[in-house]
């Protein structure tokens, strides 16, 4: 019984009929007779209802649909309720009726009341494992702190804080785990959970940092921790109202189900929880899960997830160490290949710069050859009145100059295309080993693209110097020849 004080304040004889508590309401019924109404005791008994919660005390006469209702602690309403109740029972030889106490829970600062740990556990368990998870998710969306007069200490898990009832309001927010979204994303990559959107839980949500002083709720949360550890390990899983069904594909395929049971799952939940923590810790999650599933298929007896031989986690750690040693050679080979590719990229950058330099030398040499040849021939054959560069020769010089500028434009466009191709090749080989190397390993081998960035800067600077030299040289030659032409030398 939750509210016997309220019934005792109205009658000497009370018979408890039923009690029900949910996430949002509490209801308790008594059959009462031999009335002895004590207004002061009634006012004191209402203190068992938290001030943030609404309540109603309803008395319905036996054999009648008439009733009296009290919904406030205010003195006037208490006096009226007691006076009306006295008036109705005084003229009756054996008055009796049904007293119903109803509570509507208020959720203030993400804090809610639990009036009976036994009955709230009964409500959470009703319907099966999936129903329990759904009810807890619904409650977690509006409350983080759960207060009960039956708790003297403090117990915390990922979803809730259970603590003693406090009169003073507290301001708090639910400190969602920073790693929760990462863990859910990692699970979705490695496992298939059909009901992931309906149950976005991780095993830490049901793991208490300190023991909860209520065995029933502790057992329920241990079963849920056990179930969600399985979900994070199994290849395929689904959670119905009644049970979790999961399949582990290792050396042999195991399909089993988990239901709420009267037994304690504390030990087996702790075992699977440790395996889950190991698998999703630092390192390759996919590789660890592969090892875990292989060894679980050996250690699980009778295709029952609850029946597992000891030593599974130790075997997983040992096998993972062997696996890492076998992959050291492969890692070194990949590292060497990446280093060779970096060297080839640097050689490619040098070739690009040499190509631009080759275009420059060829173009400038053509113009210089023309000018030198013209000087030699004209110095032998020209008359005293003729200049070195006649109009025809000057026009030919301008044609060579335009050809050199066209070559400059072509060389620049070709170097742009080669530079884009150079960057695309680098990005392609950079992602080639993503399935074998983690991003951190890849970045460490490539030194965070230091060599690539240096090569890119080298290409840009060399190309800029070549363009400046090319344009400056052609400009100087054009000015020199044009001056000689104007002076008619």
N, C-alpha and C positions, 0 to 999 in steps of 0.2 A: 504493500500500500504506500501511496505517495502523500496523500492528504488526509490521514486519519484525524489530525487535530481539528480540521474544519468540521468533520462529521461529529466528533466528540463534543464540540462546542454547541451542538444543537440537540443532541439526544444521548441517552444513556446506553441504548442498545443499537449497535451498528453491525451490519453484515456486508462485507466487501463482495461486490458482484464482479467487477472487471476493471482492468486498467490497460490502457493502450497509449503508447507514445510513438510519435513519428518525428521527422525532421522539423516539422512546423507546428505540431499540435500535441496536446496531452489531454486525455479524457479518463476520468475515474468515476465509477458509480458505486453507491452504497444503498442498501435498504436500511432505513432508520425508523425507530419507534421509541416509545417512552421518552418523550421530549423533555429536555431540560436546557432551555435556551439561555446561553451566557454571552451577552453582547461583547463584553470585554475579551473573553476567550476567543470569540469569533474574529474580532479585530486583530488579535495577536496571531491567530493561526494564518491569516492572510499574508503574513510576512514571509511565509514559505514560498510565495509567488514572487519572482523577481520583478522589480519595478519596470523593467523594459518590456515585460510580457503583459498581454491583456488576459483577463480572466472573466469567467462567469460561474456563479454558484446558483444552481437551479434546483428547486424542490418541486416535485410533482406528486400530488396526493394519490394514494392508492385507489385504483378504480375510477380515476378521474383524469381529465386532460387539463385541469387547472394547475397552474404552476406559479411560483414566485421566483424572481430572478434578481440576483445581486451582481452588479458589474463594476462596483467602485468601492474603494476604501474610505470614501468620504463619510464623515460621521452621520450626516443626515440620511444618506442611503442605508447605512448600517442600522440606524434606529428604525427606519421605515420597514426594512426587510424583517427585522426581529419582531416588531409590533404586529405586522400583518401575519407572520407565522404563528404568533401566540393567539391571535384572534381566531385563526382557522382551526387550531388544534384544541382549544379550551372546551369547545362544545362537543367534542368527539370522545367517545368512551375509550377507543383503542386506536388513536391516530397513528398512521404510518405512511410511508411514501418512499420515493426514489430520489436520492440526492445525487446530482451530477455536477462534478467539478470539471470545467473545461478551460484549457489554457491555449492561447494563441501566441506562439513565440515571436518575440521581436528580435530583429537582427540589427544591432547598433554597434558601429565601429568593428564590424566583422566578428562580433561576439554573440554567442547564443547559449541558451541554457539547456542542460540535460537534467531532467528531474529524476530519472531512474536509469542507471546504467544497464540494469538487467532488461528492462523493457525496450530500451533503444537498441540494444544488441539483438533482441528478439525480432524487432522490426527490420533491422538491417539484414538479418539472416533470412527472413521470410522470402521465399521465391527462388532462392538459389544463389550461386556465386555471381553470375552476371547481374542479377538484381541488386545484390549487395554493392557491387562496384558502381552501378548506376546511381543508387541512393547516396552513396558517399560522394560521388562527383557532384550531384545536385546540391548537397549540403556545402561542399567545399567552395562552390561558386558564390555563396552568400556569407559564409562564416569561416573563420580561421581558428578562433579561440572558443573552445567548448568548456563551459563551466558547470560543475556539479558539486553539490554539497557532500557527495559520497567520496570525493577525492580530497586528500589532504596535501598531496605533493604536487608534482609537476611532471608531465610526460609529453614528449614532443616527437612527432613524426613529420614526414614531408607535407602531409595534408593539413594536420591539425595540431593545436596545442591543447591538451587536457589539463585543467587546473581547478583549484577550489573556487567556489562561488565568491565573487567580489561585488560589493555594493557600488564601489566607485567605478565609473566608466573609464575605459582605456582606449586610447587611439592607437591603432596598429594597422599594418597592411600585411598581406600575405607575401613573405619573402620567397618568391618563386626561384627555384634553383637555376643558376645561370647556365648550368650544363644540361638542363632538362631538354631543351629543344635540340641540342647537339646529339644527345643520347637517342632521342626519338628518331632523328634523321639517320643516325648510324644504324639503328634497328631496321628502319624501313629499307635501307640498302641491302642488308644481309638477310632479313627474314620477311616473311609474308604474314601479316596479322590482318585478317579480314575486317576486324572491327576497330581499327586503329583510330578512326575519327570519333567513335563513340566513347572510347576509353583511352584518353591520352595520358596514361599513367606510366610511371617508371617504378621499379621495385622500391626505391628510396621513399616513395610516398607512403609506404606502409611499414617502414622500419623505424622503431622507436629508439631514440637515443638513450632514454632511461625507461625502466619497466613501468607499464601502466598497472595500477593496483586493481585490476579487474580481469580475471582470467578469461572470461568469455570474449570480451572485446579484443584482448591480446591474441587469443587463438584465431579469431576472425581475421585480424590484420596479418597474422603470420601466414594464414592460408592464402590471402590475397598477395602477400609478398612472394610466396612460393609460386603462385600462378603466374604473376607477371615476370618473375625471373625465368620461368619456362618460356613465356612468350618472347623474351629477348634472346633466347637460345635456339628454340625450335625453328625448323625450316618453314613450317606452315602451322597456323593456329587460328582458332576462332572461339569467341566467347558468347555463349547463349545465356538465356536467363538462368538456366539450371547449372551449366557446367562449362569448363574449358576443355576443348579438344585440341590436341597438338600432335604433330608428327616430327620426329627427329630422324634425319637420314644420315646415318653413319655407316659403319661396317655392315650394319643391318638396320632396316627401317623399323622404328617403334612408333606406334600410334596408341595414345592412351588419353584418358580424361581425368579431370580433377573436379570433384564436387565438394561442397561444404560437408564436413564430417564432424562428429562429436569429439574426435580425438584431437590431440594437440599436434600441430605441424611445425612447432618451433624448431626442432632439430633439422628436419629435412629442408625447411625454408632457409635456415642459416647456411646449409650446404650449397643449395642452388644459388643463394644470394652471393656467396663467396665466388662461385664459378662465374656468375654474371659480372661481378666487379672485376675479376681478373680479365675476362674476355674484352670488356669495354674500357680497360685502362690503356695506358700508353702502348703503342705498337699497332700492328695490323689487326683490326677487329675481324676481318674476314678470315684471315689465317687462323687466329685463335679460336674462332667459332667452329671452323672446320675440324680442328683438333679436338675441341670440346665435344662435338657431336659424335665423332668417331669413338671416343672413349666412353661417352655416356651410353652409347649403344652396347658397349661391353659390360659396363658396370650396373646398368638397370636390370633388375630381375623381373621375370614374369610380365614384361611389358607394362610395368606399373611404375609411374614416376615416383611414387612414394617409397618404393622398395629399391634402394640403391646400395651397392656394396661400398664400404669405406675406401678412402684413398683415391677417389676420382680426381680431385683437384691436384694432388701431388703428381699423379700420372700425367695430367695435362701440362703442368709446368715443366716436367722433365722432357716430355715429347716436344714441347715448343722450343726448349733449349737445343735439342738435337736438330730440329728443323732449321733453326737460325744458323747453326754451324754448317749444315749442308748448303745453305744459301750464301755463305760468305764468299765462296769462289764465284758464284754467279754475280754477286754484288760487285766484286772486284773487276770481273770481266765487263760488266756494264759501265763501271766507272772509267775503265780504260777506253772503252768505245766512245764515251762522251768526251774524254780528254782528247782522243784522236780527232773527233769531229770539231772540237774547238780549234785545234791546230789547223785543220783544213779550212775552217772559216777564216782564220787569220791569213792563210795563204791566198784565199779567194779575195780578201780585201786588198792584199798587195797587188794581185793581178789586175783588179779593177783600176787601181791608181796607175799602174804601168800602162794600161790601155789608154787612159786619158793622156798620159805623157807621150805615148807613141803618136797619137793623133796630133798633139801639139808640135812635136818635132817634125813630123812629115809636112804639116801645113806651113810652118814657119820656114823650113828648109826650101819648100817650093817657091815661096815668095822671095827669099834671099837669093836663090839660084837665078831666078829671073832677073833680079836687079843686078847682080854681079855680072851675069852674061851680057846684059844690055850695056853695062859700063865698058866691058872689054871690047865688044864689037863696035860700039859707037865711038870709042876713043881711037880706033884704028880707021874707021870708014867715014866719020863725019867730017864735013867741011868746017872752016873757021866760023862761018856765020850760023851754023846749025847748033841747036842745043842737044844735050844728051838724050832727053826724052821728047820725042816728037809727039804730036797729038795721037797718032796711031799707037805708038808704044805706050803712051800714058793710058789710053783706053784698055789696052791689053793688060797693063798693070792693075787697073781697077777691076778687070774681070777676075784676075788671080786673087785679088783682095776679097772680092765677093765670094769666090769659091772657098777661100779660107774661112770666112765668116759662116758660110753654110756648113762647112765641116765642123766648126765650133758648135753650132746649134745641134747638129746631128750627134756629136760626141756627148754633149750635155744630156740630151734626151736618152741616149743609150745608157749613159751612166746612171740616170734616174731609174730606168727600168731594171738594170742590174742590181742597183741598191735595194729596190723593193723586193726583188727575187732573193737577194742575200738575206734580208730580214725574214722573209717567208720560210726559207729553208731552215733558218735557225729555230723559228717557232715550231716548225714541223718536227724536227729531231728532238726538240726540248720536251715535247709531249709524247714522244714515241715509247717511253718506258714508264708511263704513268701507272700501268698495272703492276709494275715490279718495284718501283721506288715511291716512297712517300714524297710529298712536296718539299719537306724540309731536307731530305737526303739529296734530292735533285738540285735544290738551290745551293746546298753546301758544295756539291761537286762543281757546279757551274759558277761558284763564287758570286751568287746573286747577280749573274749576267755581267760581271765586271769586265771580262775580256771582250764580250760582245759589244758592250757600250764603248769600250776603248777603240775597237775596230771601226765602229760606226763613226765615231768622232774623227778618227784618222782619215777615213774616206771623205768625209765632209770637208775637213781642213785641206786635204791634198787637192780635192776638186776645186775648192775655192781659190787656192794659190795658182793652180793651172789656168783657171779662167782669167784671173787678174793678169798673169804673165802673158797669156795669149792676146788678150785685148790690148794690153799696154804695148806689146811688141808690134802688133799690126798698126796701132795708132801712131807709134814712133816712125815706122817705115812709111806710112801714108804721109805724115807731115814732112819727112825728109824728101821723099820723091816729089811731092807737090811743091816744096820750096825750090828745088832745083828746076822744076818745070816753069815756075813763075819767073825765076831769075834767068831762064833760058841759058843755063850753064852747059 
